[in-house]
Amino acid sequence: MRAPIDAHELDFRLQKMAFSPAIGLKVQTGAVRLVIVPCRPQPVIDPDVMAQAGIAPGDELALVRTVQQAFRQGLIASETAPIRVGNAFELLHALPAQKFSRLGTGIVRRIGITRFDQVTDHQLGASGYASADAFAKYWSSTMPDVPAHTNPWCWLIQFEYRG
């Protein structure tokens, strides 16, 4: 028999994701279904572990592919992601003066991992950006604590929009 759950201690608030008005409109029309956010904290990869896995120092592509495969296979716990597949989050329009208006709800369908420099043109488009320059500008203005030039690890969160 399970112990009763104290509902007063449960947190039913949804995580929030704010979008610029332009990207928010693309979410509402179905053109945006991907959010790219930095891993927090940024993982540290041990060079000895890389060598044991057969990854040469500086081979970023092999490192990214190995980490992606490990995440898909569950060798990297899904709990490290900022939200779990199937969970909901609140979508907001970012307005001037740090104000927000509700846009809708997103349901997480898939989560992936990559590095900033390996974000593809397809992923940029799916997240609402026409170019790598536009995405880099957005990144530097909203995430100055994780500079793009450091090639940070990023979560790719694919979601379904619910109004």
C-alpha positions in Angstrom: 0.0 0.0 0.0 1.3 3.4 -1.0 1.6 6.3 1.4 -0.9 9.1 0.7 0.4 12.0 -1.4 0.2 15.5 0.1 -1.2 17.5 -2.7 -0.2 20.7 -1.0 3.5 19.9 -1.6 3.1 19.2 -5.4 4.1 21.8 -7.9 1.6 22.0 -10.8 3.1 25.1 -12.4 4.2 24.6 -16.1 7.7 25.5 -17.2 7.7 28.5 -19.4 9.3 29.3 -22.8 9.2 32.9 -24.1 9.3 33.7 -27.8 9.8 37.0 -29.6 6.5 38.3 -31.2 7.8 37.2 -34.7 8.7 33.7 -33.6 5.5 33.5 -31.5 3.4 34.1 -34.6 5.3 31.3 -36.4 4.5 29.0 -33.5 0.8 29.8 -33.8 0.8 29.2 -37.6 2.6 25.9 -37.2 5.9 27.0 -38.8 7.9 26.6 -35.6 8.0 23.3 -33.7 11.5 23.3 -32.3 13.2 25.2 -29.4 17.0 25.3 -29.1 18.2 26.0 -25.6 21.6 25.7 -23.9 22.4 22.8 -21.6 22.6 24.1 -18.0 25.1 23.5 -16.7 27.3 22.8 -19.7 28.7 19.3 -19.6 32.4 18.7 -19.2 33.8 15.9 -21.4 36.8 14.1 -19.9 39.5 13.7 -22.6 40.4 10.3 -21.2 36.9 9.1 -21.7 36.9 10.5 -25.2 40.1 8.6 -25.9 38.6 5.4 -24.5 35.7 5.8 -26.9 38.1 6.2 -29.8 37.4 9.9 -30.3 40.4 11.9 -31.4 41.0 15.2 -29.6 39.4 18.0 -31.6 37.0 15.7 -33.5 33.9 17.6 -32.7 31.7 15.8 -35.1 32.6 12.3 -33.7 32.0 13.7 -30.2 28.6 15.1 -31.0 27.5 11.9 -32.8 28.7 9.8 -29.8 26.9 11.9 -27.3 23.7 11.9 -29.4 23.8 8.2 -29.7 24.4 7.8 -25.9 21.4 10.1 -25.2 19.1 8.1 -27.6 20.2 4.8 -26.0 19.6 6.1 -22.5 23.2 6.1 -21.5 22.8 9.8 -20.7 19.8 10.0 -18.4 16.7 11.8 -19.8 16.5 13.6 -16.4 19.4 15.8 -17.5 17.2 17.5 -20.1 15.3 20.6 -18.9 11.9 18.9 -19.6 10.7 15.3 -20.3 9.1 13.9 -23.4 5.3 14.1 -22.9 5.4 17.0 -20.5 3.8 20.3 -21.2 5.2 23.8 -21.0 3.6 27.3 -21.3 4.4 29.3 -24.4 4.7 33.0 -23.9 5.1 36.1 -26.1 8.0 38.2 -24.8 6.8 41.8 -24.8 8.7 45.1 -24.0 9.6 45.9 -20.4 10.0 42.2 -19.5 6.3 41.5 -19.7 4.8 38.4 -21.2 1.4 37.3 -22.7 0.2 33.7 -23.0 0.6 32.1 -26.4 -0.5 28.6 -25.6 0.9 25.3 -24.4 3.5 23.1 -25.9 3.8 19.3 -25.5 7.3 17.9 -25.7 7.4 15.2 -28.5 11.2 14.6 -28.8 14.4 15.8 -27.3 17.9 15.8 -28.8 21.3 17.2 -28.0 23.9 18.9 -30.2 26.4 21.7 -30.1 25.8 25.2 -31.2 28.1 24.9 -34.3 26.3 21.7 -35.4 22.8 23.1 -35.5 21.6 22.4 -39.0 19.8 24.7 -41.4 16.8 22.5 -41.1 16.8 22.9 -37.3 17.3 26.7 -37.6 14.3 26.8 -39.9 12.2 24.6 -37.6 13.0 27.0 -34.7 11.9 30.0 -36.8 15.3 31.5 -37.9 16.1 32.1 -41.5 19.9 32.1 -41.0 22.6 31.1 -38.6 23.4 34.9 -38.2 19.8 35.6 -37.1 19.9 32.7 -34.6 23.3 33.8 -33.3 21.9 37.3 -32.7 19.0 35.9 -30.8 21.3 33.7 -28.8 23.6 36.5 -27.8 20.8 38.7 -26.7 18.9 36.1 -24.6 21.7 33.9 -23.3 24.7 36.1 -22.7 25.9 33.7 -19.9 26.4 30.9 -22.5 28.4 32.6 -25.4 28.0 31.0 -28.8 31.7 31.3 -29.5 32.3 28.6 -26.9 30.2 26.1 -29.0 27.9 25.2 -26.1 25.9 22.0 -25.9 22.2 22.6 -26.7 19.0 20.8 -26.2 16.7 20.4 -29.2 13.2 20.3 -27.9 10.6 19.4 -30.6 7.1 20.2 -29.5 3.4 20.1 -30.5 1.6 23.4 -30.2 -1.7 23.5 -28.3 -3.5 26.8 -28.4 
